[in-house]
Amino acid sequence: MNIFMKRANELKEELVQTRRELHSIPEIMTELPLTTKYVKEKLVEIGLEPKEIIKSGLVATIGGKKPGKTILLRADMDALDMREESGLDFASKTQYAHTCGHDLHTTILLGAAKMLKEREDEIEGTVKLMFQPGEEYFIGAKAMIDAGVLENPKVDAALGMHVMLNGPVGSIGYQHGYTLSSVDGFKITIKGKGCHGAMPEKGIDPINVGVHIYLALQELISREVSAFDNAIITLGQFAAGTVANIIPDTCVLQGTMRTYGKELREYLLNRMQEVIDLTCKTYRASFEYEVLSDVPSLYTNPELLDEMLGYIDEMGEDFTLIKDSRATPTDDFAFISERIPSAHFQFNCKVQDERGAFPQHHPKVVFDENVLPIGAAVNAQCAFNWLKNNK
């Protein structure tokens, strides 16, 4: 058995306990005092010297005793602003919930860190660990990049991950090229002129304008995007008015646009602005456009990915590797993939009974903890061997 897989299986009970302790203390955005303290203490126990380079953003290094390059391993630590309803014995003790799986990511990276530290004298270069807050709000990765996570030592390659519920434990998804979608969140405030509902000619109805904008944005997808491309525009909020017989002054639409690749993203963003502007002018309204999020598509470097797949194959484990696993969610690891050759894996962990009926971000979602040693072993295997073969 592969040395890292063997050791990860020996650590399984410890990994499960760590995950459950993290699962019970979820926190959001960059306000992760309990999580940060817990992870910092675990890293110190391993023998590392973690540094908090931004609020709740930890960095530690392993190796450096032998010359070589630097590879970054990253885990996000934040949770979601929702109540947990899983019924687990170790369910959240706070008002938040780890319904995306970031507690598993953190545990996986802690496990990989422990195994790599145990073999530190053999590491030919440096492994940099990145424990990140604020992924769910797309603010953590960029803040850590600005704080220098990719420097001192300079990072040469990066490995990201996400647990998914697309299959059982032991199946690992991957995608060459654009892997996860971009996201452009927006808020449109349409400004009309309120009036009595019995005399609409005396006002400018922002709801009417909003309806036309809503339909026109959907038609961008159905009529201006090729069937061979992927794009989604979702309007999750349409809010206006308080009573039945008054036309309000304003109407608010909030939504997201997701796609892959720079050209289509730029085209749709420009067309959205044109549609909103011209529709408002047609109906005599004005508008304000606010950017809520701005994250590129996560790009997996094909050459780096193939190399990492080779290291996974060398483990000799009975993993099911699922290619073409492009997914529509967004991950701000994309900001790293813009700057550094990166690879990204999806570790499936769907529970194979009635409990597995719920998706991620659902208050009742559960994850199969048997993924923990696999994720830890794959991260350690890839980092160790990439450094060995890329001096």
Residue pairs with C-beta under 8 A, 6 or more apart in sequence:
1 9
1 316
1 317
2 314
2 315
2 316
2 317
2 377
2 381
4 115
4 315
4 376
4 377
4 380
4 381
4 384
5 315
5 317
5 373
5 374
5 377
5 381
7 115
7 118
7 377
8 15
8 111
8 115
8 372
8 373
8 374
8 376
8 377
8 380
9 373
11 111
11 114
11 115
11 373
11 376
12 372
12 373
14 111
15 107
15 108
15 110
15 111
15 369
15 372
15 373
15 376
16 369
16 372
18 42
18 107
18 110
18 111
19 103
19 104
19 107
19 369
19 372
20 90
21 38
21 90
22 35
22 38
22 77
22 98
22 103
22 106
22 107
23 88
23 90
23 91
23 92
23 98
23 103
24 90
24 91
24 92
24 93
25 34
25 35
25 38
25 92
25 93
25 94
26 35
26 78
26 79
26 80
26 84
26 92
26 94
26 96
26 97
26 98
26 103
27 33
27 34
27 35
27 78
27 79
27 94
27 96
28 78
28 79
28 80
28 81
28 96
28 136
28 137
29 78
29 133
29 134
29 136
29 137
29 139
30 54
30 55
30 56
30 57
30 78
30 133
30 134
30 139
30 140
30 143
31 55
31 56
31 133
32 56
32 77
32 78
32 133
33 56
35 56
35 77
35 78
35 106
36 52
36 56
36 58
36 77
36 131
36 133
39 50
39 58
39 77
39 106
39 110
39 131
40 50
40 52
40 58
42 110
43 49
43 50
43 58
43 60
43 110
43 113
43 129
44 50
46 110
46 113
46 114
46 117
47 117
48 60
48 61
48 62
48 113
48 117
48 129
49 60
50 58
50 59
50 60
50 129
50 131
51 58
51 59
51 60
52 58
53 59
53 144
53 147
53 148
53 149
54 133
54 140
54 143
54 144
54 147
55 133
56 77
56 133
56 134
57 130
57 131
57 132
57 133
57 140
57 143
57 144
57 147
57 149
58 129
58 130
58 131
59 128
59 129
59 130
59 131
59 144
59 149
60 113
60 128
60 129
61 126
61 127
61 128
61 129
61 153
62 113
62 116
62 117
62 120
62 123
62 126
62 127
62 129
63 116
63 120
63 123
63 124
63 125
63 126
63 127
63 387
64 123
64 125
64 126
64 153
65 120
65 121
65 123
66 123
66 124
66 125
67 124
67 125
67 391
68 123
68 124
68 125
68 126
68 387
68 390
68 391
69 125
69 126
69 156
69 157
69 387
69 390
69 391
70 125
70 126
70 127
70 128
70 153
70 154
70 155
70 156
71 125
71 126
71 127
71 128
71 155
71 156
71 157
71 158
71 159
71 383
71 386
71 387
72 128
72 129
72 130
72 149
72 150
72 155
72 157
72 158
72 159
72 336
72 340
73 109
73 112
73 113
73 127
73 128
73 129
73 130
73 158
73 159
73 379
73 383
74 109
74 129
74 130
74 131
74 132
74 141
74 158
74 159
74 160
74 161
74 333
74 336
75 102
75 105
75 106
75 108
75 109
75 129
75 130
75 131
75 132
75 161
76 102
76 105
76 106
76 132
76 133
76 135
76 140
76 331
76 333
77 102
77 103
77 105
77 106
77 131
77 132
77 133
78 102
78 132
78 133
78 134
78 135
78 136
78 137
78 140
79 92
79 96
79 97
79 98
79 99
79 100
79 102
79 103
79 136
80 96
80 97
80 98
80 99
80 100
80 136
80 361
81 95
81 96
82 96
82 97
82 99
82 361
82 363
83 92
83 95
83 97
83 363
84 91
84 92
84 97
84 98
84 99
84 363
85 363
85 364
86 363
86 364
86 365
86 366
87 364
88 366
92 98
97 363
99 360
99 361
99 362
99 363
99 365
100 136
100 360
100 361
101 162
101 163
101 349
101 360
101 367
102 135
104 163
104 349
104 367
104 369
104 371
104 372
104 375
105 161
105 162
105 163
105 375
106 131
107 372
107 376
108 161
108 347
108 371
108 372
108 375
108 376
108 379
109 129
109 131
109 376
109 379
110 376
111 372
111 373
111 375
111 376
111 380
112 375
112 376
112 377
112 379
112 380
112 383
113 127
113 129
115 376
115 377
115 380
116 123
116 127
116 380
116 383
116 384
119 384
122 384
123 384
123 387
124 387
124 388
124 391
125 387
125 390
125 391
126 153
126 387
127 383
127 384
127 387
128 149
128 153
128 155
130 144
130 149
132 140
132 141
132 144
133 140
134 140
134 141
134 143
134 332
135 141
135 331
135 332
135 333
138 183
138 293
138 294
138 295
138 330
138 332
139 332
140 332
141 332
141 333
141 334
141 335
141 336
142 332
142 335
145 335
145 336
145 339
149 155
150 336
150 339
150 340
155 340
156 340
156 341
156 390
157 304
157 340
157 341
157 342
157 343
157 386
157 390
158 333
158 336
158 337
158 340
158 341
158 342
158 343
159 308
159 342
159 343
159 344
159 345
159 379
159 382
159 383
160 298
160 331
160 333
160 336
160 337
160 342
160 343
160 344
160 345
161 344
161 345
161 346
161 347
161 375
161 379
162 329
162 331
162 344
162 345
162 346
162 347
163 346
163 347
163 348
163 349
163 367
163 371
163 375
164 173
164 327
164 346
164 347
164 348
164 349
164 360
165 348
165 349
165 350
165 356
165 359
165 360
165 365
165 367
166 173
166 322
166 325
166 346
166 348
166 350
167 173
167 320
167 322
167 348
167 350
168 348
168 349
168 350
168 352
168 368
169 348
169 349
169 350
169 368
169 370
169 371
169 374
170 318
170 319
170 320
170 348
170 374
171 319
171 320
171 321
171 322
171 348
172 312
172 319
172 320
172 321
172 322
172 345
172 346
172 347
172 348
172 374
172 378
173 322
173 325
173 327
173 345
173 346
173 348
174 300
174 305
174 309
174 321
174 322
174 323
174 325
174 343
174 344
174 345
174 346
175 300
175 323
175 324
175 325
175 326
175 327
175 344
176 300
176 302
176 305
176 306
176 323
177 299
177 300
177 302
178 260
178 261
178 297
178 298
178 299
178 300
178 326
179 297
179 298
179 299
179 300
179 325
179 326
179 327
179 344
180 297
180 298
180 326
180 327
180 328
180 329
180 330
180 331
180 334
180 344
181 230
181 232
181 258
181 259
181 260
181 297
181 327
181 328
181 329
181 330
182 258
182 259
182 260
182 265
182 295
182 296
182 297
182 330
182 334
183 256
183 257
183 258
183 293
183 295
183 330
184 256
184 257
184 258
184 265
184 269
184 291
184 293
184 294
184 295
185 254
185 255
185 256
185 291
185 292
185 293
185 294
186 254
186 255
186 256
186 257
186 272
186 289
186 290
186 291
186 292
187 252
187 253
187 254
187 289
187 290
187 292
188 210
188 213
188 252
188 253
188 254
188 276
188 287
188 288
188 289
188 290
189 250
189 251
189 252
189 287
189 288
189 290
190 206
190 209
190 210
190 213
190 250
190 251
190 252
190 253
190 280
190 285
190 286
190 287
191 206
191 249
191 250
191 285
191 286
191 287
191 288
192 203
192 204
192 205
192 206
192 209
192 247
192 248
192 249
192 250
192 251
192 284
192 285
193 203
193 204
193 249
194 203
194 246
194 247
194 248
194 249
195 202
195 203
195 246
195 247
196 202
196 245
196 246
196 247
197 244
197 245
197 246
197 247
198 245
200 247
203 247
204 283
204 284
204 285
205 247
205 283
206 240
206 247
206 248
206 249
206 250
206 251
206 285
207 240
207 241
207 247
207 248
207 251
208 283
209 251
209 279
209 280
209 283
209 285
210 238
210 240
210 251
210 253
212 279
212 282
212 283
213 253
213 275
213 276
213 279
213 280
214 235
214 238
214 253
216 275
216 279
217 233
217 235
217 255
217 272
217 275
218 233
220 233
220 268
220 271
220 272
220 275
221 231
221 232
221 233
224 267
224 268
224 271
225 231
225 264
225 268
229 259
229 260
229 261
229 264
230 259
230 260
230 326
230 328
231 257
231 258
231 259
231 264
231 268
232 256
232 257
232 258
232 259
232 328
233 255
233 256
233 257
233 268
233 272
234 255
234 256
234 257
234 258
235 253
235 254
235 255
236 254
236 255
236 256
237 252
237 253
237 254
237 255
238 251
238 252
238 253
239 251
239 252
239 253
240 248
240 250
240 251
240 252
241 247
241 248
241 251
242 248
254 292
256 293
257 265
257 268
257 269
257 272
258 328
258 330
259 265
259 268
259 297
260 297
260 326
261 297
262 296
265 296
265 297
273 289
276 287
276 289
277 287
280 286
280 287
295 330
295 332
295 334
295 335
296 334
296 335
296 338
297 334
298 330
298 331
298 333
298 334
298 337
298 342
298 344
299 334
299 337
299 338
299 342
300 337
300 342
300 343
300 344
301 337
301 341
301 342
301 343
303 341
304 341
304 342
304 343
305 343
307 386
307 389
308 343
308 345
308 382
308 386
309 321
311 381
311 382
311 385
311 386
312 319
312 321
312 378
312 381
312 382
314 381
314 385
315 377
315 378
315 381
317 374
319 374
322 346
322 348
325 346
327 346
331 344
333 342
333 344
336 342
337 344
343 382
345 378
347 371
347 374
347 375
347 378
348 371
349 367
349 368
349 369
349 370
349 371
350 356
350 368
351 366
351 367
351 368
352 368
355 366
356 366
358 364
358 365
358 366
359 365
